[in-house]
Each structure stands twice: as C-alpha cells, then as structure tokens.
Amino acid sequence: MPNKRYANFDTSLKAITPEGVEFVLSPVGFPVRTLAYAIDATIQWTILIILYIVFSILKHAFGIWIFYLMYFLIDWFYHVFFDIFFRGQSPGKRMMGIRVIRNDGSPIDPSSSLLRNLMRFADSFFCLFSIAFISIAASPGFRRIGDWAGGTLVVYSSIAKNSPRSSLKALLEKYDPVNPARPLSQNEKQAILNFARRYPLLGEARANEIAGLYVPYLKNDDTVFNNSDSAYLIGIARKLSGEI
C-alpha cells in the first residue's frame, strides 16, 4: 500500500494489459512530487557548485568550458540517468517512495524517459512550474506535460514493486535459459519478454493458452521440452534477458 500520509492526494488508475488483465496503479500528487523534485534539485545544485569550484581552480589546466558541459549534462540528463539505470527512481523519488513507470505499468524505457525530461522546459515555462501545476492538478493520473509526451506516470514505489510487470528479473531467475530453435526478430524478442512480464497477471492456465499459440512457431521437429509452453517462452525470455 502507498504511504498513508500521502495517499489522500491521489486517485487510483486501472491499467489493462493486451491480454485483458486489469490491475491498479496509484499515481502521486503534486505535493509529494514537489518534495521529490526539490530534493533532486538540491542534489543537482550541490554537484554543480562543487564542480564549479573545482574547475575554477583548475581552469588554466582544463578551461571553464568543461564546467558548462557538465552543467548541461546534469541539468538535462540527471533524471534520464536515474530513470534508466535505477528503474525510474532518482534519489529524491527514492526518498519519497515513488518512481516513474509507463502508463501500462511496465518499467520506463529510454525513449519515454528522454521525452518526459526534454519536456521539462514546457512545464517550467513560467516561474515556479505553474504550467506543470495546472497540468498535474487537472489531469487524470496527475500527469505533467512531460508525462503526456513520454506516456509515463509517477506512482508510489510500493505499488510499482508489487506490480507483476516490474518483477521480470525475479521471475526469470526461477527458470533455466532456453535457446530458441531459430533466430528471432527484434519484435519477437520484445513480445516474448513482454509475455514474461505479464505472466504473473495471467495465471498458469491463461499463460499456457497464450503461449500455445506461439510456441509451435519457435520449435522445430528436433526440439524436446518436457515443461509447459509458458515455461518454454519464459526460458527463452531468460536467455534473451542476457542479450538485450
């Protein structure tokens, strides 16, 4: 459950997978997001101040232009870095118990993160993020313009952790890797990984029903596999997870 102190700020949203399975996400309201952003801004400015002092001292050796390059990278890609490598949690979001995910409940991807963060200039066009405040206050799921552009939501971390879509690694560790009998296209690889993400939502019977439609195309006459069709696909997903 989300932190009870903050839950009153938010309303739940239902997400539906392509297989028709429904689960609930709990978006985060403006006050909590503001606190998380303030923490991250403090960290960013602390890093920049330290860098400015260092490069001011060493400007004859390196030139002050390096500081401006670092300023650009930290200002524009700080959140992108944490979205991608820390599963949607910057230090501020981690401290507040929230994270960024995609609208369908799956983990945020690089393109979504880049879009949502490049749109910060639109959210902050007027002083004190007034556009972001209006967008968050007026939209379902408390989305700012960057969230609309990137197809993302900010939700309570406990909800995201309990969402079966975000537990792919834990699921795959239970299965032995399986080598597909033929080369797979990128779309096929993504479809198999998405199946593995949704497996806990489907239940074993429904998962085997869906897997049974695809497994015959992935096996050849010499393939021997004694477990279920869904286990076969998840085994391939385990193999793919080390390649993608």
C-alpha positions as CSV (number, residue, x, y, z in Angstrom):
1,M,0.0,0.0,0.0
2,P,1.2,3.5,-0.6
3,N,2.3,5.7,2.3
4,K,-0.9,6.6,4.1
5,R,0.3,10.1,4.8
6,Y,0.2,10.9,1.1
7,A,-2.5,8.6,-0.2
8,N,-5.2,11.2,0.1
9,F,-3.6,13.4,-2.6
10,D,-4.1,10.7,-5.2
11,T,-6.6,8.6,-7.0
12,S,-6.1,5.1,-8.4
13,L,-5.9,4.3,-12.1
14,K,-6.7,1.0,-13.7
15,A,-4.2,-0.4,-16.3
16,I,-5.1,-3.2,-18.7
17,T,-2.6,-5.4,-20.4
18,P,-3.1,-6.5,-24.1
19,E,-4.4,-9.9,-22.7
20,G,-7.2,-8.0,-20.9
21,V,-5.8,-8.4,-17.4
22,E,-6.5,-5.4,-15.2
23,F,-4.5,-4.1,-12.2
24,V,-4.4,-0.8,-10.3
25,L,-1.8,1.9,-10.2
26,S,-1.7,4.6,-7.5
27,P,-0.4,7.9,-9.1
28,V,1.4,10.5,-7.0
29,G,0.0,14.0,-6.4
30,F,1.7,17.4,-6.7
31,P,2.9,17.9,-3.0
32,V,4.9,14.6,-3.0
33,R,6.3,15.2,-6.5
34,T,7.3,18.7,-5.5
35,L,9.2,17.4,-2.5
36,A,11.0,14.8,-4.6
37,Y,11.9,17.4,-7.2
38,A,13.2,19.8,-4.5
39,I,15.5,17.0,-3.1
40,D,16.8,16.2,-6.6
41,A,17.3,19.9,-7.4
42,T,19.3,20.3,-4.2
43,I,21.5,17.4,-5.2
44,Q,22.0,18.8,-8.7
45,W,23.0,22.2,-7.4
46,T,25.3,20.8,-4.8
47,I,27.1,18.8,-7.5
48,L,27.3,21.9,-9.8
49,I,28.6,24.1,-7.0
50,I,31.4,21.6,-6.2
51,L,32.2,21.2,-9.9
52,Y,32.3,25.0,-10.4
53,I,34.8,25.4,-7.5
54,V,36.9,22.5,-8.8
55,F,37.0,23.8,-12.4
56,S,37.5,27.4,-11.3
57,I,40.7,26.3,-9.5
58,L,41.8,24.1,-12.5
59,K,40.6,26.4,-15.3
60,H,44.1,27.0,-16.5
61,A,44.6,23.3,-17.0
62,F,41.2,22.3,-18.3
63,G,39.3,25.5,-19.1
64,I,36.0,26.6,-17.6
65,W,34.1,25.3,-20.7
66,I,34.2,21.8,-19.1
67,F,32.0,23.1,-16.3
68,Y,29.4,24.4,-18.7
69,L,29.4,21.0,-20.5
70,M,28.9,19.3,-17.1
71,Y,26.2,21.8,-16.3
72,F,24.3,20.9,-19.5
73,L,24.6,17.2,-18.9
74,I,23.5,17.4,-15.2
75,D,20.7,19.8,-16.0
76,W,19.2,17.8,-18.9
77,F,20.1,14.2,-18.2
78,Y,20.2,13.8,-14.4
79,H,16.7,12.4,-14.3
80,V,17.2,10.4,-17.5
81,F,20.2,8.6,-16.0
82,F,18.2,7.6,-12.9
83,D,15.1,6.6,-14.9
84,I,17.1,4.2,-17.0
85,F,19.6,2.8,-14.6
86,F,17.7,2.9,-11.3
87,R,14.3,1.8,-12.5
88,G,12.6,5.2,-12.5
89,Q,13.9,6.3,-9.1
90,S,16.1,9.4,-8.7
91,P,17.4,10.0,-5.2
92,G,14.5,12.4,-4.5
93,K,11.9,9.9,-5.7
94,R,13.6,7.1,-3.7
95,M,13.4,9.2,-0.5
96,M,9.8,9.9,-1.1
97,G,8.9,6.3,-2.0
98,I,7.9,6.9,-5.6
99,R,9.1,6.0,-9.1
100,V,8.4,6.7,-12.8
101,I,6.8,3.9,-14.9
102,R,5.0,3.7,-18.3
103,N,1.2,4.2,-18.5
104,D,0.6,0.5,-18.8
105,G,2.6,-0.3,-15.6
106,S,5.7,-1.5,-17.3
107,P,9.2,-0.1,-16.4
108,I,10.1,3.2,-18.1
109,D,12.3,2.8,-21.2
110,P,15.0,5.2,-22.5
111,S,12.8,6.9,-25.2
112,S,10.0,7.6,-22.7
113,S,12.4,9.0,-20.2
114,L,14.1,11.2,-22.7
115,L,10.8,12.6,-23.9
116,R,9.4,13.3,-20.5
117,N,12.6,15.0,-19.4
118,L,13.1,17.1,-22.5
119,M,9.6,18.5,-21.9
120,R,10.6,20.0,-18.6
121,F,11.2,23.3,-20.4
122,A,7.5,23.4,-21.3
123,D,6.4,22.5,-17.7
124,S,8.6,25.2,-16.3
125,F,8.0,27.9,-19.0
126,F,6.5,30.2,-16.4
127,C,8.0,30.8,-12.9
128,L,7.5,28.1,-10.2
129,F,6.4,25.4,-12.6
130,S,2.9,26.9,-12.9
131,I,2.2,25.0,-16.2
132,A,3.2,21.7,-14.5
133,F,1.0,22.5,-11.5
134,I,-2.0,23.2,-13.7
135,S,-1.4,20.0,-15.8
136,I,-0.9,17.8,-12.7
137,A,-4.0,19.3,-11.0
138,A,-6.3,19.0,-14.0
139,S,-5.3,15.6,-15.5
140,P,-6.1,12.0,-14.5
141,G,-3.1,10.4,-13.0
142,F,-1.5,13.7,-12.1
143,R,0.5,14.0,-15.3
144,R,2.5,16.9,-16.3
145,I,3.2,17.7,-19.9
146,G,6.3,15.6,-19.9
147,D,4.3,12.6,-18.7
148,W,1.8,13.0,-21.5
149,A,4.6,13.3,-24.1
150,G,6.5,10.3,-22.7
151,G,3.5,8.1,-21.9
152,T,4.5,7.9,-18.2
153,L,3.1,8.0,-14.7
154,V,4.7,8.7,-11.3
155,V,3.4,6.2,-8.8
156,Y,4.1,5.0,-5.3
157,S,7.1,2.7,-5.3
158,S,5.3,0.0,-3.2
159,I,2.7,-0.2,-5.9
160,A,5.3,-0.4,-8.7
161,K,7.3,-3.0,-6.8
162,N,4.2,-5.2,-6.3
163,S,3.1,-4.8,-10.0
164,P,3.9,-8.1,-11.7
165,R,5.2,-6.1,-14.7
166,S,8.2,-4.8,-12.7
167,S,9.3,-8.2,-11.3
168,L,10.7,-9.6,-14.5
169,K,14.2,-10.4,-13.1
170,A,12.8,-12.2,-10.1
171,L,10.5,-14.3,-12.3
172,L,13.2,-15.2,-14.8
173,E,15.6,-16.4,-12.1
174,K,13.2,-19.3,-11.4
175,Y,13.6,-20.7,-15.0
176,D,16.5,-22.2,-16.9
177,P,17.5,-20.5,-20.1
178,V,16.2,-21.9,-23.3
179,N,17.8,-21.4,-26.7
180,P,15.2,-20.7,-29.4
181,A,15.2,-23.1,-32.2
182,R,15.5,-20.4,-34.8
183,P,16.8,-16.8,-35.0
184,L,14.2,-14.3,-33.6
185,S,13.4,-10.8,-34.9
186,Q,13.6,-7.8,-32.5
187,N,9.8,-7.7,-32.4
188,E,9.6,-11.4,-31.5
189,K,12.2,-10.9,-28.7
190,Q,10.2,-8.0,-27.3
191,A,7.0,-10.0,-27.5
192,I,8.5,-12.8,-25.5
193,L,9.9,-10.5,-22.9
194,N,6.5,-8.8,-22.6
195,F,4.9,-12.2,-22.1
196,A,7.2,-12.9,-19.3
197,R,6.4,-9.6,-17.6
198,R,2.7,-10.3,-17.8
199,Y,2.9,-13.9,-16.8
200,P,2.1,-13.3,-13.1
201,L,-1.0,-11.4,-14.1
202,L,-2.3,-14.1,-16.4
203,G,-2.3,-17.2,-14.2
204,E,-0.8,-20.5,-15.4
205,A,-3.9,-21.7,-17.4
206,R,-4.3,-18.5,-19.4
207,A,-0.5,-18.1,-19.8
208,N,-0.3,-21.7,-21.3
209,E,-3.2,-20.9,-23.6
210,I,-1.5,-17.8,-25.0
211,A,1.9,-19.5,-25.1
212,G,0.4,-22.4,-27.0
213,L,-0.3,-20.1,-30.0
214,Y,3.3,-19.1,-30.4
215,V,5.5,-22.0,-29.2
216,P,4.9,-24.2,-32.3
217,Y,6.5,-21.5,-34.4
218,L,9.6,-21.4,-32.2
219,K,10.3,-25.1,-32.0
220,N,11.5,-27.4,-34.7
221,D,10.9,-31.2,-35.1
222,D,14.0,-32.0,-33.0
223,T,13.1,-29.7,-30.0
224,V,12.5,-31.7,-26.8
225,F,11.0,-29.7,-23.9
226,N,9.1,-31.5,-21.2
227,N,7.7,-28.5,-19.3
228,S,4.7,-26.3,-20.2
229,D,4.5,-23.9,-23.2
230,S,4.6,-20.9,-20.9
231,A,7.8,-22.3,-19.2
232,Y,9.3,-22.6,-22.7
233,L,8.6,-19.0,-23.5
234,I,9.8,-17.8,-20.2
235,G,13.0,-19.9,-20.6
236,I,13.6,-18.1,-23.9
237,A,13.0,-14.8,-22.1
238,R,15.6,-15.7,-19.5
239,K,18.1,-16.3,-22.4
240,L,17.1,-13.1,-24.1
241,S,17.4,-11.1,-20.9
242,G,21.2,-11.6,-21.0
243,E,21.4,-10.3,-24.6
244,I,19.1,-7.2,-24.7
